[in-house]
Amino acid sequence: MKILVINSGSSSIKYKLFDMPSECLISKGAIEHIGEDGSKFNNHYSGLKIILEEIKLVDAVGHRVVHGAEDFNKPALVNSRVIKVIKKCCAIAPLHNPANLSGILATAKLLPGVKQVVVFDTAFHQTIPERAFIYGLPYDYYQKLRVRKYGFHGTSHEYVAAEASRILKKPLNKLKLITCHLGNGCSITAIDQGKSVDTSMGFTPLEGLVMGTRCGDVDPALITHIMRKKNLDTKQMDSILNKESGLKGISGISNDMRLLEEKANLGSKRAKLAVDIFVYRVRKYIGAYLTVLGGLDALIFTAGIGENQPAVRESICQGLFSCLRKKPRIMVIPTNEELMIARQTYKLIKR
């Protein structure tokens, strides 16, 4: 079965074509600058049309969709209800869900009759218990507005957890894992017996770790304080928190950890401070989740920073488990969200 995996971003489409169940990667590529000035691609339909001119046979399509709220805890076949939920979630994932939906609707037009499956980033975290996902706000906000921790990067966390189980030759339901997805966006997940029990991202991907351009955890009162002092509206403040903060905001140089390490080694104090804060926040979350799990079999690093920057990993792990009698395995596992989507699409279609 030929399964096309599509990740539709706000101005891009990334794709991989797999032969399943052999998991052989047949082709991959990307269309960028969709809808931008001077681009020949006005929308996702025109971009996907070019992709499908290169790919002649597709038996099913798997889509990455960022937000499924509480409606989905597993992949789903695309139908009118699924589309309705994705549209509803556009309000809480305005940067991602509209683009994801555009890819689905374009596929329906270009590949009529071909089954489509959506795999939600939030689905893996639907096993988190109430004590971990309810915020200390009036409970009505959860009941009426669905304000709660949702978590993201779920497909990546689920994939590397499964790979750890295979490498360790131990069933996933016998393992306690902490998975660290460290890239431009960062999240950490505590996994007990194959289930997510807590994760660092929250209602949006802004909560948790210091990231490339996102601030992570801050005192909520700071936001209204800064808005008053700087005379900012909500749109301006949202942009600062998401696009001008994190490593970029602290260093004043870049959100690229490779460049910051280089500048820090050359004596830049703010670059070193940005790296140190990043490492400290990761260590703090690992320590918290070690307590949540009550033990640990493996600590897993993945994504751009997690996979490719050993000095950062070493700083995070230095003395981290010195108080434990049994030291956990420290692993670096390249993530493959597209393959995970292909697996889940194949499994659902076959069933």
Secondary structure as UniProt FT lines:
FT   STRAND          2..8
FT   STRAND          13..19
FT   TURN            20..23
FT   STRAND          24..31
FT   TURN            34..35
FT   TURN            37..38
FT   HELIX           44..54
FT   STRAND          60..65
FT   TURN            69..71
FT   STRAND          76..77
FT   HELIX           80..88
FT   HELIX           89..91
FT   TURN            94..96
FT   HELIX           97..110
FT   TURN            112..113
FT   STRAND          115..120
FT   TURN            121..122
FT   HELIX           123..127
FT   HELIX           130..133
FT   HELIX           139..145
FT   HELIX           154..168
FT   HELIX           172..174
FT   STRAND          176..182
FT   STRAND          186..192
FT   TURN            193..194
FT   STRAND          195..199
FT   TURN            205..206
FT   HELIX           220..230
FT   HELIX           234..243
FT   HELIX           246..251
FT   HELIX           257..265
FT   TURN            266..267
FT   HELIX           269..293
FT   STRAND          298..302
FT   HELIX           303..308
FT   HELIX           310..317
FT   TURN            318..323
FT   STRAND          329..332
FT   HELIX           337..350
//
